[in-house]
Structures are given as structure tokens and as C-alpha cells.
Amino acid sequence: QVPLVESGGGLVQPGGSLTLSCAASGSIFRISSVQGWYRQAPGKERELVAAITRGGSTNYADSVKGRFAISRDSAKNTVYLQMNSLKPEDTAVYYCHAQVAPTNYWGPGTQVTVSS
């Protein structure tokens, strides 16, 4: 069973919005210390986009501050990434991540393409 599964990616025009969801199996999110979203564009390294700790503290990459918001619904075992004012440079495969030390869990990724 895949521990994390992303959904919500797709094609959107510049300036548009998308909401990504990450559903976790079992108790991963309840026991993990931090959950987050990463992205990887072609030819580039995977980078942190946003993270949320068990206590609810959030952290964002400078490139997405003020445009993206990470949230969590513990009852649904789901983490969300609300993305607004999307730019072509946001185009990437977005991955959900959860850390249960010493293990890092990853989803298979969902493609986000920002293009007119």
C-alpha cells in the first residue's frame, strides 16, 4: 500500500489556482514530526515548497511566500497545498512528504503545469 498519494495536479493558466491534496494511509500523519510538499522541475533538484510541523508551524520557500498555503486536516489524514497566482516557473512534479524519523515517506508525485 502506497503510504502517501497526491492528487489535484493539472494544467492551469498563469495567475490561476490549484489545490493539491495528499492522503496518508494508516497513522503516518499522526505520528510524523513534519509533513511537506516538495517539487522538482525538469533538470533541477527537488526543493522544499512548504512544510507544516506536528504543532502547526509552517515554513515556505521564498519563491512561494504569499501565494501558497499548506494546511492539514488530521481527521481526514490529509495535507493540502493551496496554490494561488501560479507562475510558469511553478511548473514541476509536486511530491508529498512525511518524516517519521528515521524514515522519510514520499508520494509518487503529481504534475502541475502552468502555461497559457
C-alpha positions in Angstrom: 0.0 0.0 0.0 1.4 3.4 -1.0 1.7 5.4 2.2 1.1 8.8 0.6 -0.9 9.7 -2.5 -1.1 13.1 -4.1 -4.0 14.4 -6.2 -5.1 17.7 -7.7 -2.4 18.5 -10.2 -3.1 19.6 -13.8 -2.8 22.3 -16.3 -3.6 25.9 -15.3 -3.1 29.3 -16.8 -0.7 31.8 -15.3 -2.4 33.6 -12.5 -4.7 30.7 -11.8 -5.1 28.5 -8.7 -4.9 24.8 -7.8 -5.2 22.8 -4.6 -3.1 19.7 -4.1 -4.2 17.0 -1.7 -2.1 14.3 0.0 -3.9 11.4 1.6 -1.9 9.3 4.0 -2.5 5.7 4.8 -2.5 4.5 8.4 -1.2 6.8 11.1 1.7 8.4 9.2 0.5 12.0 9.6 -0.5 11.5 13.3 3.0 10.2 14.2 5.1 12.2 11.8 7.0 15.2 13.1 6.6 17.2 9.9 4.7 17.0 6.6 5.5 18.9 3.5 5.4 19.5 -0.2 8.4 19.4 -2.5 8.7 20.0 -6.2 11.1 19.0 -8.9 11.2 20.7 -12.3 13.0 19.1 -15.3 16.8 19.4 -14.9 16.5 20.8 -11.4 16.9 19.3 -7.9 13.9 18.6 -5.7 13.2 21.5 -3.5 11.1 22.2 -0.4 7.9 24.2 -1.2 6.1 24.2 2.1 6.1 22.3 5.4 4.0 22.0 8.5 5.1 20.6 11.8 3.0 18.5 14.2 2.5 21.6 16.3 1.2 23.5 13.3 4.2 25.7 12.5 4.6 26.4 8.8 7.6 27.1 6.6 7.7 28.2 2.9 10.2 28.7 0.2 10.8 32.3 -0.5 9.5 31.8 -4.1 6.0 30.9 -2.9 5.5 33.0 0.2 2.3 34.9 0.0 1.0 32.7 -2.8 0.9 29.2 -1.4 -0.6 27.9 1.8 -0.1 24.5 3.5 -2.8 23.1 5.8 -3.7 19.8 7.4 -7.0 18.0 8.2 -6.0 15.5 10.8 -9.4 13.9 10.9 -9.1 13.1 7.2 -5.4 12.2 7.3 -4.8 14.7 4.5 -2.4 17.6 3.9 -3.3 20.3 1.4 -1.3 22.8 -0.7 -3.4 25.8 -1.9 -1.5 27.4 -4.8 -2.6 30.9 -6.0 -1.2 33.3 -8.5 0.6 30.5 -10.3 3.5 31.3 -12.5 5.1 29.3 -15.3 8.1 28.7 -13.1 5.9 26.8 -10.7 5.7 24.0 -13.3 7.0 20.8 -11.7 6.1 17.5 -10.3 4.9 18.1 -6.7 5.6 15.5 -4.1 4.1 14.9 -0.7 6.5 14.1 2.2 6.2 12.9 5.8 9.0 12.3 8.2 8.8 9.6 10.8 12.4 9.5 12.0 14.5 7.9 10.7 12.1 7.2 7.7 11.1 9.6 5.0 7.9 8.8 3.2 7.2 10.1 -0.3 4.2 10.1 -2.6 4.6 9.2 -6.3 4.0 12.9 -7.3 1.5 14.9 -9.3 2.3 17.1 -12.3 1.5 20.8 -12.2 1.9 22.7 -15.4 1.4 26.5 -15.6 1.1 27.6 -19.2 -1.1 29.7 -21.4 
